[in-house]
Amino acid sequence: MALKIRLQRHGSSHAPFYRMVVAEALARRDGRFVEVVGTYNPQARKAVPEVEIKLDRVDYWISVGAKPTDTARSLIRRARREVPAEAGS
């Protein structure tokens, strides 16, 4: 069972909202998944964070062999950069 960390699209036509999920590689884009590990709202207002990811769960799934897609990898990288800045405040 090959696992991928990828985005599922939700929301309406011109207001996309994404969930970052761990799913089997052969599952449909918005189909069956194993676990939701975060969210991404590309149209978020300034008061609401654009990316919310459970980095501990992402690290776990990567350690057991899940491979993130290119987009998921870039969002994980962005979330890792934002976490230390918030921890220091």
N, C-alpha and C positions, 0 to 999 in steps of 0.2 A: 504494500500500500504506500504509494508515493504521496507525500503531503506537500501542499503549497500554502504559503501565507499570501493571501490576495484580497482584493477589494470586491465587495458586493455592492451594486448600485441600488439605492433606494431613493425615495423622494419623487417629486413630480417632474414633468417634462423639462422645465427650465429652472428647476431648483434641485439639483442633485445633492445627495447625501450618501456617504459611503460607510460601510462597516468593514473593518479589517478582520478577516476570518482565517482560520486554519481549515482547509478542506482537502479532500482527495483531488489529485491532479485531474482525474477524468470526470469529476462532478461538474455540472453546469455552473456558469458564472454566479447566478443567483440561487443556486440549488442547495443541496445538502451540505452541511458543514459540521466540523467537529467542535469548534469553540470560537466565540467572538472575542478578539483580543484588543479591539479598539475601534475608534470612529474617526472619520475625516469629513469635515464640512468645508468645502472650498469657498462657500459664500458666507462664511461666518462673520458676524459683526465683531468689532474690536473687544467688546466685553466678554465674548464667548471664545474659548480657545478653538483654533481651527483643527488641531490634531490632538486626540487623547488616546494614548496607547499604553497598555499594561506591559511595560518593558520586561518585567520578570517572567511573564507568561511567554512573550516572544522569545526570550533567551532560552526558556525551557524547550519550546517547540523546535527551535533551531538546533539545540543540542541533541534532540532525538531524530534529526534528519529532515525537518521541514525546510523547504527552500523558498525564500521570499521572491516575488516577482520584482521586476525593476522598479515599478511605481511604489510597491510596498517597501522595498529596501530604502528608497529615498525618503519616504515618510518616517520610517524607523530612525534613519540617520537624523532627520530634523527633530524628532522627539527627543533623541539622546542629547542633542545640543541644547534644547530648551530646559531639560530637567536640572542640570547643575546651576543654571542661572536662578531658577526658582528656589532651589535649596539654600542658596547663599543669602537670600533676602530675608 
